[in-house]
């Protein structure tokens, strides 16, 4: 691989903002003051060309002049697909002007500004319908509404934290403009944290891989059943605590936009972490400090995985502390629930003839097979994405 290609591929793996403009996505940026609700649409010319023919000379490229000639129709098309509601009151956006095209690596985005005089001054919250392209043959399209500026909450130039995501069948979302009470945000994100650890099968399998040898001890390089419940339980507590510290650290850093990794490579590395940990169960080469370094190191990547889940949930600067606290508590509660169910069962089975050959060894082999399949699948997706962008 050429040095330039390697550098670009590294950018695909280890760089990039949370919500950079991407193909297959359209955006609504809202600005809220005490007196007015305004905003702008952003959608790619390629997407718009499907419904408002823009490529007049059919050369496969849409110039600014071609777009400018039909910008009024583009604005009207976008306006029809955005609706604001509070109770029985409904309002559509009123176009207030057109900005220049926004060039991005994935194509040019048309930008149309608007205001919503019917909801000026803005209420505390509105139900917002945004169904651009959903009913026009693009079921995979993702709509994103962001509150770019909000004088009520102190948000300024926000382009990283969406207020709502829109997919087919989810065209109506509630968008809040007033600060949420701290306790309400914490409670909401506790539920999200619990839910996402329970549906995150790769995180669960990593925990299981760590738990399988917890009811055994190494003697002369072989696993034998432990005689001390308290010792095994304490080992599990240390493992869980170290894993929690690691993933909480990177989750917080990513949510604060201090360090961020794209989800594709992170998910591939998370899959690999399961295989490496399970291999250590079959060949117990990792002892002492090495075990804790491995748990902590892989825990850091799991934190980035949690961050990719947390990003679309509406965490913004005004709810950052409460949301992070709640989500971390929820993840920890979900993790504790998994351990509370699994560990007593493993401890009860540790002396049975099936534990080492079936539960530990066959179970670890199964974990390795599953995780390596995920690793290859996710790595191929990253490689394909790098090829699409011309990096390799």
Buried (B, 14 or more C-beta within 10 A) or exposed (E): EEEEEEEBBEEBBEEBEBBEBBEEBBBBBBBBBEEBBBBBBBBBBBBBBEBBEBBEEEEEEBBEEBBBEBBEBBBEBBBEBBBBBBEEEEBBBEBBEBEEBEEBEBBBBBBBBBBBEBBBEBBEEBBBBBBBBBEBEBEEBBBBBBBBBBEBBEBEEBBBBBBBBBEBEEBBBEBBBBBBEEEEBBBBBBEBBBBBBBEBEBBBBBBBBBBBBBBBBEEEEEBEBBEEEEEBBEBBEEBBEBBBBBBBBBBBBBBEEEBBBBBBBBBBBBBBBBBBBBBBBBEBEBEEEEBEEBBBEBBBBBBBBBBBBBBBBBBBBBBBEBBBBBBBBBBBBBBBEBBEEBBEEBBEBBEEEEBBEEBBBEBBBEBBEBBBEBBEEBBEBBBEBBEEBEBB
